[in-house]
Amino acid sequence: IMKGQIQDDIRLQDGDVVIVPTYDELVKITGKVKRPMFYEMKNGESAATLLKYAGGFSSDAYKKSIRVLRKDGKEFSVKTVNDIDYSAFKLLDGDVISVDSILNRFNNRLEVKGAVYHPGVFELSGSLNTVRQLVEKADGLLGDAFTGRAVLYRERENLTKEVLPVDIQGILNGTSPDVALQKNDILYIPSIHDLQDMGQVTISGEVNKPGSYTYADHMSLEDLVITAGGLKESASLVRVDVSRRIRDPKGTAEPDMIGQNFSFGLKDGFVVDGEAGFELQPYDQVFVRRSPSYNEQVNVTVDGEVLYRGDYTLNTKSERLSSLIQRAGGVSRYAYVRGAKLRRVANEEELRRMEDVVKMVRREIGDAMANTLGLKVDSTFTVGIDLEAALANPGGDADLVLREGDVLTVPEYNNTVKVNGAVMMPNTVSYADGKSVKYYLSQAGGYSANAKKSQKFIIYMNGQVAEVKGSGKKQIEPGCEIVVPNKTKKFNFANVVSNATSFASLATMLASLATMMK
């Protein structure tokens, strides 16, 4: 079967009986052979026959001997069989044969590293057995090779290592004797760059490709600016700063100064103001400042009931709501100015404070409830404004200063009032001029059993919130919302968050809490 020969293959006929007797010997071979497994052997067959069944040794097998683990009826024994005895050594039932791998070492290996044209591993031979021959085999030294001293790492007989200094320049010139090599020698020829910290220079700020660049001798500020892709449109041409380390290798005391700073003016990328002939040094840091007179467009949006809705670029950093409405052509005759609201993009500081609020709320109410409510930081929030007062008194306190990303929405008139919170049936009802809060609560079935009547409040369309005072007749406006909070024995965030669903978004609540935490 192993050889694919079928001349002795008997054709079976009806009524034939095939008897498969038990094996005589079953042995196992492991390790570095091509087919390691169990094999059935006949009595008297040798280790050579087993190796033949196993396909022979693999390429990394140690072929000088094999190891046999044998059971003698009382205990285990180990037998080492040399290669000349493979054919004579007879196997027994239960034998386990192990074939080891070759040693992980070389008997003729040389290596050269460093400043040569072809570093790598070479063969120790009759024609390659000295330092000079090894360097020539690697095609010689590079131009930056440090020839004053090379290092030869050598392995002793006891496998410890030693370092031998080599005068590589003297050997190549013939003024110093050549050094004979041994197996596993490693020759390292350093580069002058390995022995000298060349460092880098760094440029940041208003350049197209800020970052760190490799230092080169006689590198000027202009060279680095060009390497960094040139100046941006926003770069200042009158203020480019260079900071430099103070180095004193022979110093023995801590200096008073820890750095030097230089300032330059540029024109068309060239230095026109500063130290003449200034050259950079390793680890210099260059800062290209932003021009204080350069500003990118800052856009805001006005939407809703204005004549010319859309995006507008602010003319000044102090432009206000009234100016934006004027530039948009004023409000339309259908506009409900008191209900106008401002949507603002949170800056980094506001986002950080809102994140702190979210973490605090999560600690109070737990992650599960926070996830159910969808409690997370939103990048925008509503700012409570009074556009009617802003238009009546431009430049006054109500006339808010705008900032980038603001969206001002002037809605249509909305003559409904929403009743929410701890009432029998939350409802939206028609606005009736002069009616008290009690009237609107009755439209929602009145208070529920757990209502906190004394702390009801009103949320207006413009995002402002007011506590109900007295009957609240003068406080009710079209489009507003009356909220009755639940009774709680003590203040807790669960109640705050549950009531916060009445806001335009949770971000409004978070922004309000974040403002209170300042």
C-alpha positions as CSV (number, residue, x, y, z in Angstrom):
1,I,0.0,0.0,0.0
2,M,2.8,2.4,0.9
3,K,4.4,1.8,-2.5
4,G,1.2,1.8,-4.6
5,Q,1.8,-1.8,-5.8
6,I,-1.4,-3.8,-6.4
7,Q,-0.2,-7.1,-7.9
8,D,-1.0,-8.9,-4.6
9,D,-4.3,-7.2,-4.2
10,I,-6.9,-10.0,-4.0
11,R,-10.3,-9.6,-5.6
12,L,-13.0,-10.4,-3.0
13,Q,-15.9,-12.7,-3.8
14,D,-19.3,-13.5,-2.2
15,G,-18.8,-15.4,1.0
16,D,-15.2,-14.4,1.6
17,V,-14.2,-13.8,5.2
18,V,-11.6,-11.1,6.0
19,I,-9.8,-11.6,9.3
20,V,-7.9,-8.7,10.8
21,P,-5.7,-10.0,13.6
22,T,-4.3,-7.9,16.4
23,Y,-1.0,-6.1,15.7
24,D,2.3,-7.6,16.7
25,E,4.1,-4.3,17.4
26,L,2.8,-0.7,17.5
27,V,5.4,2.0,17.7
28,K,5.3,5.8,17.6
29,I,7.8,8.1,16.0
30,T,7.8,11.9,16.8
31,G,10.0,14.9,16.0
32,K,11.8,15.8,12.8
33,V,10.5,13.2,10.4
34,K,8.2,13.8,7.4
35,R,5.3,11.6,8.7
36,P,5.3,11.4,12.5
37,M,2.6,9.0,13.7
38,F,1.9,5.5,15.0
39,Y,3.1,2.6,12.8
40,E,2.3,-1.1,13.0
41,M,5.6,-3.1,12.7
42,K,6.3,-6.8,12.3
43,N,8.4,-8.7,14.7
44,G,12.1,-8.0,14.2
45,E,11.8,-4.9,12.1
46,S,14.5,-2.3,12.7
47,A,14.6,1.4,13.3
48,A,15.7,1.9,9.7
49,T,12.5,0.4,8.5
50,L,10.5,2.7,10.7
51,L,12.3,5.7,9.4
52,K,11.5,4.5,5.9
53,Y,7.8,4.3,6.8
54,A,7.9,7.8,8.3
55,G,9.3,9.2,5.0
56,G,12.8,9.8,6.3
57,F,14.3,12.7,8.2
58,S,13.0,16.3,7.7
59,S,15.5,18.9,6.5
60,D,16.1,20.2,10.0
61,A,16.5,16.8,11.7
62,Y,19.5,15.8,13.7
63,K,20.5,12.6,11.9
64,K,23.4,11.3,13.9
65,S,21.3,9.5,16.5
66,I,17.7,8.9,17.6
67,R,16.2,8.4,21.1
68,V,14.1,5.4,22.0
69,L,11.8,5.3,25.0
70,R,11.1,1.7,25.9
71,K,8.9,-0.1,28.5
72,D,10.5,-3.2,29.9
73,G,7.6,-4.5,32.0
74,K,8.7,-2.8,35.1
75,E,9.8,0.7,34.2
76,F,10.8,3.0,31.4
77,S,14.3,3.0,29.9
78,V,16.0,5.3,27.3
79,K,18.2,4.0,24.5
80,T,20.3,6.2,22.2
81,V,20.7,4.6,18.8
82,N,23.5,6.0,16.6
83,D,23.2,6.2,12.8
84,I,25.4,3.2,12.1
85,D,23.0,1.0,14.2
86,Y,19.7,2.0,12.7
87,S,19.4,-1.2,10.6
88,A,20.5,-3.4,13.5
89,F,18.4,-2.0,16.2
90,K,15.1,-4.0,16.5
91,L,12.0,-2.3,17.7
92,L,9.6,-3.7,20.3
93,D,5.9,-3.1,20.9
94,G,5.2,0.3,22.6
95,D,8.5,1.9,21.6
96,V,8.4,5.7,21.2
97,I,11.2,7.0,18.9
98,S,12.1,10.7,19.1
99,V,14.1,12.5,16.4
100,D,15.7,15.8,17.6
101,S,16.3,18.9,15.5
102,I,19.7,20.3,14.5
103,L,21.5,22.7,16.8
104,N,20.5,26.4,16.5
105,R,23.9,27.7,15.7
106,F,26.3,28.1,12.8
107,N,29.7,26.6,12.2
108,N,30.9,29.1,9.7
109,R,29.0,32.3,10.1
110,L,30.4,35.9,9.9
111,E,28.5,39.1,10.0
112,V,29.4,42.7,9.3
113,K,27.2,45.7,10.4
114,G,27.3,49.4,10.1
115,A,28.9,51.7,7.5
116,V,29.6,49.3,4.7
117,Y,27.9,49.1,1.3
118,H,26.5,45.6,1.8
119,P,26.2,44.7,5.5
120,G,25.0,41.2,6.2
121,V,26.0,37.6,6.9
122,F,28.9,35.9,5.1
123,E,30.6,32.5,5.1
124,L,33.8,31.9,7.0
125,S,36.1,30.1,4.5
126,G,39.6,29.8,3.4
127,S,39.3,32.9,1.2
128,L,37.3,34.9,3.8
129,N,38.8,34.7,7.3
130,T,40.2,38.2,8.1
131,V,38.8,41.6,8.9
132,R,40.2,43.1,5.7
133,Q,38.7,40.3,3.5
134,L,35.3,40.7,5.2
135,V,35.2,44.5,4.6
136,E,36.2,43.9,0.9
137,K,33.5,41.3,0.6
138,A,31.0,43.9,1.8
139,D,32.2,46.2,-1.0
140,G,34.1,48.5,1.3
141,L,33.3,51.4,3.6
142,L,30.7,54.1,3.2
143,G,31.8,57.7,3.1
144,D,30.4,58.3,6.6
145,A,32.3,55.4,8.2
146,F,34.1,56.2,11.4
147,T,37.5,54.6,10.7
148,G,39.2,55.5,13.9
149,R,37.9,52.4,15.7
150,A,35.7,49.4,14.9
151,V,34.3,46.8,17.2
152,L,34.6,43.0,16.9
153,Y,32.2,41.0,19.0
154,R,33.5,37.4,19.5
155,E,32.0,34.3,21.1
156,R,34.3,32.4,23.4
157,E,34.4,28.6,23.7
158,N,32.3,28.8,26.8
159,L,29.7,30.8,24.8
160,T,30.4,34.1,26.6
161,K,31.2,37.1,24.5
162,E,34.1,39.5,24.4
163,V,34.7,42.8,22.6
164,L,37.9,43.4,20.6
165,P,38.9,46.9,19.3
166,V,39.9,47.0,15.7
167,D,41.9,49.7,13.9
168,I,39.9,49.5,10.7
169,Q,41.8,52.3,9.0
170,G,45.2,50.9,9.8
171,I,44.2,47.4,8.6
172,L,42.9,48.8,5.3
173,N,46.1,51.0,4.9
174,G,48.4,48.2,5.8
175,T,49.9,50.0,8.8
176,S,48.2,47.6,11.3
177,P,48.2,43.8,11.2
178,D,45.0,42.1,9.9
179,V,42.8,40.4,12.4
180,A,41.9,36.7,11.9
181,L,38.2,35.9,12.2
182,Q,36.5,33.0,14.0
183,K,33.0,31.6,13.5
184,N,30.1,33.8,14.8
185,D,32.3,36.9,14.8
186,I,30.4,40.2,14.3
187,L,32.2,43.2,13.0
188,Y,30.6,46.6,13.6
189,I,31.9,49.7,11.8
190,P,30.1,52.8,13.2
191,S,29.0,55.8,11.2
192,I,30.0,59.3,12.2
193,H,26.2,59.9,12.5
194,D,25.9,57.1,15.0
195,L,28.5,58.8,17.3
196,Q,27.1,62.3,16.9
197,D,23.6,63.4,17.9
198,M,22.5,65.2,14.8
199,G,19.0,65.8,16.2
200,Q,16.0,67.3,14.4
201,V,14.5,70.8,14.1
202,T,10.8,71.4,14.7
203,I,8.5,74.0,13.1
204,S,4.9,74.7,14.1
205,G,2.3,77.3,13.7
206,E,1.2,78.8,10.4
207,V,3.0,76.7,7.9
208,N,1.6,74.1,5.5
209,K,3.4,71.1,6.8
210,P,4.4,71.6,10.5
211,G,6.4,68.9,12.1
212,S,10.0,67.7,12.8
213,Y,12.6,67.6,10.1
214,T,16.2,66.1,10.0
215,Y,18.8,68.7,10.8
216,A,21.5,69.4,8.2
217,D,24.6,71.6,8.5
218,H,24.1,75.3,7.6
219,M,20.3,74.9,7.6
220,S,18.7,78.4,7.6
221,L,15.3,79.5,8.8
222,E,14.3,80.0,5.1
223,D,15.4,76.4,4.3
224,L,13.2,75.1,7.0
225,V,10.2,77.2,6.0
226,I,10.5,76.0,2.4
227,T,10.8,72.4,3.6
228,A,7.6,72.8,5.7
229,G,5.7,73.8,2.5
230,G,5.9,77.5,3.0
231,L,3.8,80.0,5.0
232,K,0.1,79.9,5.3
233,E,-2.0,82.9,4.3
234,S,-2.6,83.5,8.0
235,A,1.1,83.7,9.0
236,S,2.6,86.8,10.5
237,L,5.5,88.2,8.5
238,V,6.8,90.3,11.4
239,R,7.0,87.6,14.1
240,V,8.7,84.3,13.7
241,D,10.3,83.0,16.9
242,V,13.1,80.4,17.3
243,S,13.9,78.8,20.6
244,R,17.2,77.1,21.3
245,R,18.6,74.8,23.9
246,I,21.6,75.9,26.0
247,R,24.3,73.3,25.8
248,D,27.5,73.2,27.9
249,P,29.0,69.7,27.9
250,K,31.7,70.9,30.3
251,G,29.4,72.7,32.7
252,T,29.4,71.8,36.4
253,A,26.7,74.1,37.7
254,E,23.1,74.6,36.9
255,P,22.7,77.7,34.6
256,D,20.4,80.6,35.3
257,M,19.2,80.6,31.7
258,I,17.5,77.5,30.3
259,G,16.9,78.6,26.7
260,Q,17.6,81.2,24.1
261,N,14.9,82.9,21.9
262,F,15.3,84.8,18.6
263,S,12.7,86.7,16.6
264,F,12.7,87.4,12.9
265,G,10.7,89.2,10.3
266,L,10.0,87.5,6.9
267,K,9.2,88.7,3.4
268,D,8.4,86.3,0.6
269,G,9.8,83.6,2.8
270,F,13.2,85.3,3.4
271,V,14.5,86.8,6.6
272,V,14.5,90.6,6.4
273,D,14.6,91.5,10.1
274,G,16.7,89.7,12.7
275,E,20.2,88.3,13.2
276,A,22.1,88.2,9.8
277,G,23.4,84.9,8.7
278,F,21.4,83.0,11.4
279,E,21.8,79.2,11.1
280,L,19.6,76.7,12.9
281,Q,21.1,74.1,15.3
282,P,19.9,70.6,16.3
283,Y,16.7,70.7,18.4
284,D,15.8,74.3,17.5
285,Q,12.1,75.0,17.6
286,V,10.5,77.4,15.2
287,F,7.2,79.1,15.9
288,V,5.5,80.9,13.0
289,R,2.9,83.1,14.6
290,R,-0.6,83.8,13.4
291,S,-1.1,87.4,12.2
292,P,-3.3,89.3,14.7
293,S,-5.0,91.1,11.8
294,Y,-6.0,87.9,10.0
295,N,-9.5,86.5,10.5
296,E,-11.4,83.9,8.7
297,Q,-15.1,84.4,7.9
298,V,-17.4,83.8,10.9
299,N,-20.9,82.7,9.7
300,V,-24.2,82.7,11.4
301,T,-27.7,81.6,10.2
302,V,-31.0,83.3,10.4
303,D,-34.1,81.3,9.7
304,G,-37.9,81.5,9.9
305,E,-40.0,84.6,9.4
306,V,-37.4,87.1,8.1
307,L,-37.3,88.6,4.6
308,Y,-33.9,87.1,3.6
309,R,-33.2,84.0,5.5
310,G,-29.9,82.2,5.1
311,D,-26.2,82.5,6.2
312,Y,-24.5,85.8,7.0
313,T,-20.9,86.6,7.7
314,L,-20.3,88.7,10.8
315,N,-18.8,92.1,10.1
316,T,-17.3,92.5,13.6
317,K,-16.6,90.3,16.6
318,S,-19.3,92.3,18.5
319,E,-22.1,92.1,16.0
320,R,-25.5,91.5,17.7
321,L,-29.0,90.1,17.2
322,S,-30.5,93.4,16.1
323,S,-27.8,93.9,13.4
324,L,-28.4,90.4,12.0
325,I,-32.2,91.0,11.8
326,Q,-31.6,94.3,10.1
327,R,-29.3,92.7,7.5
328,A,-31.9,90.0,6.9
329,G,-34.4,92.7,5.9
330,G,-36.3,92.6,9.1
331,V,-39.0,90.2,10.3
332,S,-42.1,89.4,8.3
333,R,-45.6,90.3,9.3
334,Y,-46.3,86.7,10.3
335,A,-43.3,86.6,12.7
336,Y,-43.7,86.0,16.4
337,V,-40.7,87.9,17.7
338,R,-41.1,87.1,21.4
339,G,-40.8,83.4,20.5
340,A,-37.5,83.7,18.6
341,K,-34.8,81.4,19.8
342,L,-31.1,81.1,19.4
343,R,-29.3,77.8,18.8
344,R,-25.6,77.9,19.7
345,V,-22.7,75.6,19.1
346,A,-20.9,74.7,22.3
347,N,-17.2,75.6,22.5
348,E,-14.6,73.3,24.1
349,E,-15.0,74.8,27.6
350,E,-18.8,74.4,27.4
351,L,-18.5,70.9,26.2
352,R,-16.1,70.1,29.0
353,R,-18.5,71.5,31.6
354,M,-21.5,69.6,30.1
355,E,-19.5,66.4,30.2
356,D,-18.8,67.0,33.9
357,V,-22.5,67.4,34.4
358,V,-23.3,64.1,32.6
359,K,-20.8,62.3,34.7
360,M,-22.3,63.7,37.9
361,V,-25.8,62.8,36.8
362,R,-24.8,59.3,35.8
363,R,-23.3,58.8,39.3
364,E,-26.6,59.9,40.8
365,I,-29.1,58.1,38.7
366,G,-27.0,55.2,37.3
367,D,-25.9,54.3,33.8
368,A,-29.0,52.3,33.0
369,M,-31.4,55.1,33.6
370,A,-29.1,57.6,31.9
371,N,-28.9,55.4,28.8
372,T,-32.7,55.0,28.8
373,L,-33.1,58.8,28.8
374,G,-30.5,59.1,26.1
375,L,-28.4,61.3,28.4
376,K,-25.4,62.5,26.4
377,V,-23.6,65.7,25.6
378,D,-24.9,67.5,22.5
379,S,-22.8,69.8,20.6
380,T,-25.5,72.5,20.4
381,F,-27.8,74.0,23.0
382,T,-30.5,76.7,23.1
383,V,-29.8,80.2,24.5
384,G,-32.7,82.1,26.1
385,I,-33.1,85.4,24.3
386,D,-35.6,88.3,24.2
387,L,-35.5,89.4,20.5
388,E,-38.3,91.8,21.1
389,A,-36.3,93.7,23.7
390,A,-33.1,93.5,21.5
391,L,-34.9,95.1,18.6
392,A,-36.4,97.8,20.8
393,N,-33.0,98.7,22.3
394,P,-30.1,97.8,19.9
395,G,-26.9,97.4,21.8
396,G,-28.6,96.8,25.1
397,D,-28.3,93.9,27.5
398,A,-30.9,91.9,25.7
399,D,-29.1,92.4,22.3
400,L,-26.8,89.4,22.5
401,V,-23.4,89.3,20.8
402,L,-23.3,86.6,18.1
403,R,-20.6,84.0,17.6
404,E,-19.7,81.5,14.9
405,G,-22.3,78.8,14.2
406,D,-25.3,80.6,15.9
407,V,-28.7,79.9,14.3
408,L,-31.4,82.4,15.0
409,T,-34.9,81.2,14.3
410,V,-37.9,83.5,14.2
411,P,-41.1,81.4,14.4
412,E,-44.6,82.0,13.2
413,Y,-47.2,82.9,15.8
414,N,-48.3,79.9,17.9
415,N,-51.5,80.4,19.9
416,T,-51.3,77.2,22.0
417,V,-50.1,76.5,25.5
418,K,-48.6,73.1,26.6
419,V,-49.2,71.7,30.0
420,N,-46.8,69.0,31.2
421,G,-45.4,67.3,34.2
422,A,-47.3,66.2,37.4
423,V,-50.9,66.8,36.0
424,M,-53.7,64.3,35.5
425,M,-53.5,64.5,31.7
426,P,-50.7,66.4,29.9
427,N,-52.4,68.5,27.2
428,T,-51.9,71.3,24.6
429,V,-54.7,73.9,24.7
430,S,-55.5,77.2,23.0
431,Y,-54.0,80.4,24.3
432,A,-56.5,82.7,26.0
433,D,-55.4,86.2,26.8
434,G,-55.6,87.1,30.5
435,K,-56.2,83.6,31.8
436,S,-54.3,82.4,34.8
437,V,-52.1,79.3,35.2
438,K,-54.9,77.7,37.1
439,Y,-57.1,77.9,34.0
440,Y,-54.6,76.0,31.9
441,L,-53.9,73.4,34.6
442,S,-57.7,72.7,34.7
443,Q,-57.5,72.0,31.0
444,A,-55.1,69.1,31.9
445,G,-57.3,67.7,34.7
446,G,-55.6,69.6,37.5
447,Y,-52.7,68.5,39.6
448,S,-51.8,64.8,40.1
449,A,-51.3,63.4,43.6
450,N,-47.5,63.8,43.6
451,A,-47.5,67.4,42.2
452,K,-45.2,70.0,43.7
453,K,-47.6,72.9,43.2
454,S,-45.4,75.6,44.7
455,Q,-42.5,75.1,42.2
456,K,-44.3,75.0,38.8
457,F,-42.5,77.0,36.1
458,I,-43.0,78.2,32.5
459,I,-40.7,77.5,29.5
460,Y,-41.1,80.0,26.7
461,M,-40.5,79.5,23.0
462,N,-37.3,81.5,23.1
463,G,-35.8,79.1,25.6
464,Q,-36.2,81.3,28.7
465,V,-37.6,79.7,31.9
466,A,-39.5,81.5,34.6
467,E,-41.0,80.5,38.0
468,V,-44.8,81.0,38.2
469,K,-45.6,84.0,40.5
470,G,-49.1,84.5,41.8
471,S,-51.8,83.6,39.3
472,G,-49.3,83.9,36.4
473,K,-51.8,85.8,34.2
474,K,-49.1,88.2,33.0
475,Q,-46.6,85.4,32.5
476,I,-48.5,83.2,30.1
477,E,-47.6,83.8,26.4
478,P,-48.5,82.0,23.2
479,G,-46.4,78.9,22.6
480,C,-45.2,78.6,26.1
481,E,-45.2,75.4,28.3
482,I,-46.3,75.0,31.9
483,V,-44.4,72.4,33.8
484,V,-45.4,71.0,37.2
485,P,-42.6,69.1,38.9
486,N,-43.0,65.9,41.0
487,K,-42.8,65.8,44.7
488,T,-39.4,64.6,46.0
489,K,-38.2,64.4,49.6
490,K,-34.9,65.8,48.5
491,F,-33.4,67.2,45.3
492,N,-32.2,64.5,43.0
493,F,-31.0,64.3,39.5
494,A,-33.6,61.7,38.4
495,N,-36.3,64.2,38.9
496,V,-34.3,66.9,37.1
497,V,-33.7,64.7,34.1
498,S,-37.3,63.5,33.9
499,N,-38.5,67.1,33.9
500,A,-35.8,68.0,31.4
501,T,-37.7,66.1,28.6
502,S,-39.8,69.3,28.5
503,F,-36.8,71.2,27.2
504,A,-36.0,71.5,23.5
505,S,-33.2,69.0,24.2
506,L,-31.2,67.5,27.1
507,A,-28.3,69.7,25.9
508,T,-30.3,72.8,27.1
509,M,-30.6,71.3,30.6
510,L,-26.9,70.3,30.6
511,A,-25.8,73.7,29.4
512,S,-27.9,75.3,32.2
513,L,-26.5,73.1,34.9
514,A,-23.0,73.6,33.5
515,T,-23.4,77.3,33.7
516,M,-24.5,77.0,37.4
517,M,-21.4,74.9,38.1
518,K,-19.0,77.6,37.0
